[in-house]
Amino acid sequence: MTQAFTTDVLIAGAGPAGLTLAIDLARRGVAFRLIDKAERPFQGSRGKGIQPRSLEVFEDLGVLAPMLATGGPYPPVRNYAPDGGFEETAIGEGATPSPAEPYAAPLMLPQFLTETILRQRLADLGHTPEYGAELTGIDQDAEGVIATLADGRTLRARWLVGADGGRSFVRHALDIGFPGKTMPGLAMVADTKLTGLSRDAWHVFGTRETAQVSFCPLAGTDLFQIQGHAPADGEAGLTIEGLNAVIRERTGHDDIVVHEVFWASVYGLNARLADRYRVGRVLLAGDAAHIHPPTGGQGLNTSIQDAYNLGWKLAAVLAGAPESLIDTYEAERRPIAAGVLGLSTDLLAKAMTKQGMKRGREARQLDLGYEGSTLSLDLGVEAKVAPGDRAPDAPCGGQRVFEVLAGPHWTLLGESPIAPRPGLVVADLTDTDGWFADAYGLPADGFVLVRPDGYIATVGQAADKAKVEAYLKQVGL
Ligand SMILES: Cc1cc2nc3c(=O)[nH]c(=O)nc-3n(C[C@H](O)[C@H](O)[C@H](O)COP(=O)(O)OP(=O)(O)OC[C@H]3O[C@@H](n4cnc5c(N)ncnc54)[C@H](O)[C@@H]3O)c2cc1C
């Protein structure tokens, strides 16, 4: 292919995955283009739960403060019985923040507000998504990709990332299998203004066996997200009149009245996982690679964490690190998606029962890690953390570990035999209150190497210097 490179990375799809990847590449100074076939930003609430691990990722990306200021906690779920009585339960098991896990509970933030905050951060870094730009063709060779857009333009990029959602054009164009299952029936979601319900609870009427309808007050807005079995006439039933008829029928109330519908959709429940995340110079991320039922509140979270895993690897390879680093993306992220699919479908099955479902610790994604990855170097050093684990937070004097980790660099914490260099920060923190020892439990003269995405690469001691130097070379440092 003779065409000159337009950019280093072309990201197709400016949803949560594409925007997260764009922010990470922008702060690393990587040249990229972010395109989306939609004419304007998406305006629906869809993924409204940001799990604790994603909050940590968003802290690193510099968007947590506006998210916390805009969103809010989940209210209790109020299940109404046919006689009008009700029971209230929390959507997740209770959890309190700790020095090692500063964000214990998920934050409710409707997807369009999450995306708005991500776009604002991207704008601050000097970039904007290009809307009305649909990817319609892919051709690749050993050096890169030629992407054709619907308007006939061609773009040449060294890498293409398909973050183009569950119906991914990129996945289809590469003929990547997407096995899994489609559950029977259709569900609806609608963002509405309504009267007749308080905003202090997520109101649920009916059961899954009958016809359910639930009303969740969306934090950061004056809207309610209506969810439930789709109306008999599908999308056509998502008008004000159609929704009010469904509400009367399923709740027995005529005082719950929808006045405006901002966005509404009918969708099928799927659990599917792409056979591969990479073909040559093309990668899949987010819903393009895995789709889940919304019960677990996992889809958006898994999507942004795909992007967070991929960003630093793409940047390193573009800067000269061995290309094999890119293969660790699928090796690390595909098993995570497989596990999350299992969790979401289990919760869906529980939601169908009378007892209902409760999101447990696993839904918070704090225990996910990359043990067994080729990037997790086991030097046999005993500590409270192991290679592949998420690096915990710890207040150390006036500074938190997460503040030291924040940014695009690698970090060495503890008694480092290795000198800092571009891309590697070395910090020996003053453990005034013992929180660092509590979380990390390093031996005397021990250190821990933390990846740019906040996972432990290795735990070592002074004698391991040569092995760690060799490792750093492999990742481009
Ligand atoms: C009712 C409901 C509730 C949910 N609740 C939760 C929740 O609580 N927590 C959670 O984590 N997740 C939840 N999800 C899932 C979440 O919405 C998705 O996982 C998330 O949107 C995936 O992000 P993404 O960036 O991968 O894809 P998308 O958000 O689908 O973005 C893909 C983008 O690609 C663009 N695109 C498509 N084709 C092309 C093309 N050919 N060229 C260029 N651009 C293209 C699209 O226009 C779109 O903007 C829920 C979903 C639903 C339906």
Ligand as a Chemical Component Dictionary entry (heavy atoms), coordinates in Angstrom:
data_LIG
# 
_chem_comp.id                   LIG 
_chem_comp.type                 NON-POLYMER 
_chem_comp.pdbx_formal_charge   0 
_chem_comp.three_letter_code    LIG 
# 
loop_
_chem_comp_atom.comp_id 
_chem_comp_atom.atom_id 
_chem_comp_atom.alt_atom_id 
_chem_comp_atom.type_symbol 
_chem_comp_atom.charge 
_chem_comp_atom.model_Cartn_x 
_chem_comp_atom.model_Cartn_y 
_chem_comp_atom.model_Cartn_z 
_chem_comp_atom.pdbx_ordinal 
LIG C1  C1  C 0 -30.512 -1.093 29.394 1  
LIG C2  C2  C 0 -29.034 -1.184 29.504 2  
LIG C3  C3  C 0 -28.455 -1.011 30.747 3  
LIG C4  C4  C 0 -27.081 -1.109 30.891 4  
LIG N1  N1  N 0 -26.561 -0.942 32.134 5  
LIG C5  C5  C 0 -25.217 -1.030 32.319 6  
LIG C6  C6  C 0 -24.623 -0.783 33.603 7  
LIG O1  O1  O 0 -25.314 -0.485 34.603 8  
LIG N2  N2  N 0 -23.279 -0.889 33.708 9  
LIG C7  C7  C 0 -22.492 -1.213 32.633 10 
LIG O2  O2  O 0 -21.271 -1.330 32.798 11 
LIG N3  N3  N 0 -23.019 -1.393 31.393 12 
LIG C8  C8  C 0 -24.350 -1.317 31.200 13 
LIG N4  N4  N 0 -24.877 -1.476 29.942 14 
LIG C9  C9  C 0 -23.973 -1.775 28.796 15 
LIG C10 C10 C 0 -23.293 -0.536 28.194 16 
LIG O3  O3  O 0 -24.253 0.361  27.705 17 
LIG C11 C11 C 0 -22.335 -0.967 27.052 18 
LIG O4  O4  O 0 -21.546 -2.042 27.501 19 
LIG C12 C12 C 0 -21.425 0.168  26.572 20 
LIG O5  O5  O 0 -22.148 1.149  25.882 21 
LIG C13 C13 C 0 -20.315 -0.362 25.646 22 
LIG O6  O6  O 0 -19.486 0.689  25.247 23 
LIG P1  P1  P 0 -18.713 0.633  23.861 24 
LIG O7  O7  O 0 -17.939 1.905  23.758 25 
LIG O8  O8  O 0 -17.978 -0.644 23.722 26 
LIG O9  O9  O 0 -19.843 0.562  22.738 27 
LIG P2  P2  P 0 -21.091 1.597  22.370 28 
LIG O10 O10 O 0 -21.430 2.369  23.575 29 
LIG O11 O11 O 0 -22.078 0.740  21.735 30 
LIG O12 O12 O 0 -20.398 2.573  21.339 31 
LIG C14 C14 C 0 -20.084 2.175  20.023 32 
LIG C15 C15 C 0 -19.989 3.402  19.124 33 
LIG O13 O13 O 0 -19.528 2.987  17.837 34 
LIG C16 C16 C 0 -20.227 3.717  16.842 35 
LIG N5  N5  N 0 -20.166 2.932  15.602 36 
LIG C17 C17 C 0 -20.843 1.793  15.303 37 
LIG N6  N6  N 0 -20.513 1.356  14.071 38 
LIG C18 C18 C 0 -19.605 2.236  13.575 39 
LIG C19 C19 C 0 -18.890 2.341  12.339 40 
LIG N7  N7  N 0 -19.044 1.419  11.349 41 
LIG N8  N8  N 0 -18.051 3.381  12.166 42 
LIG C20 C20 C 0 -17.877 4.312  13.149 43 
LIG N9  N9  N 0 -18.541 4.270  14.333 44 
LIG C21 C21 C 0 -19.382 3.238  14.539 45 
LIG C22 C22 C 0 -21.622 3.885  17.426 46 
LIG O14 O14 O 0 -22.304 4.983  16.831 47 
LIG C23 C23 C 0 -21.319 4.115  18.906 48 
LIG O15 O15 O 0 -21.191 5.482  19.223 49 
LIG C24 C24 C 0 -26.254 -1.390 29.760 50 
LIG C25 C25 C 0 -26.825 -1.552 28.503 51 
LIG C26 C26 C 0 -28.195 -1.458 28.369 52 
LIG C27 C27 C 0 -28.799 -1.657 27.009 53 
# 
loop_
_chem_comp_bond.comp_id 
_chem_comp_bond.atom_id_1 
_chem_comp_bond.atom_id_2 
_chem_comp_bond.value_order 
_chem_comp_bond.pdbx_ordinal 
LIG C1  C2  SING 1  
LIG C2  C3  SING 2  
LIG C2  C26 DOUB 3  
LIG C3  C4  DOUB 4  
LIG C4  N1  SING 5  
LIG C4  C24 SING 6  
LIG N1  C5  DOUB 7  
LIG C5  C6  SING 8  
LIG C5  C8  SING 9  
LIG C6  O1  DOUB 10 
LIG C6  N2  SING 11 
LIG N2  C7  SING 12 
LIG C7  O2  DOUB 13 
LIG C7  N3  SING 14 
LIG N3  C8  DOUB 15 
LIG C8  N4  SING 16 
LIG N4  C9  SING 17 
LIG N4  C24 SING 18 
LIG C9  C10 SING 19 
LIG C10 O3  SING 20 
LIG C10 C11 SING 21 
LIG C11 O4  SING 22 
LIG C11 C12 SING 23 
LIG C12 O5  SING 24 
LIG C12 C13 SING 25 
LIG C13 O6  SING 26 
LIG O6  P1  SING 27 
LIG P1  O7  DOUB 28 
LIG P1  O8  SING 29 
LIG P1  O9  SING 30 
LIG O9  P2  SING 31 
LIG P2  O10 DOUB 32 
LIG P2  O11 SING 33 
LIG P2  O12 SING 34 
LIG O12 C14 SING 35 
LIG C14 C15 SING 36 
LIG C15 O13 SING 37 
LIG C15 C23 SING 38 
LIG O13 C16 SING 39 
LIG C16 N5  SING 40 
LIG C16 C22 SING 41 
LIG N5  C17 SING 42 
LIG N5  C21 SING 43 
LIG C17 N6  DOUB 44 
LIG N6  C18 SING 45 
LIG C18 C19 SING 46 
LIG C18 C21 DOUB 47 
LIG C19 N7  SING 48 
LIG C19 N8  DOUB 49 
LIG N8  C20 SING 50 
LIG C20 N9  DOUB 51 
LIG N9  C21 SING 52 
LIG C22 O14 SING 53 
LIG C22 C23 SING 54 
LIG C23 O15 SING 55 
LIG C24 C25 DOUB 56 
LIG C25 C26 SING 57 
LIG C26 C27 SING 58 
# 
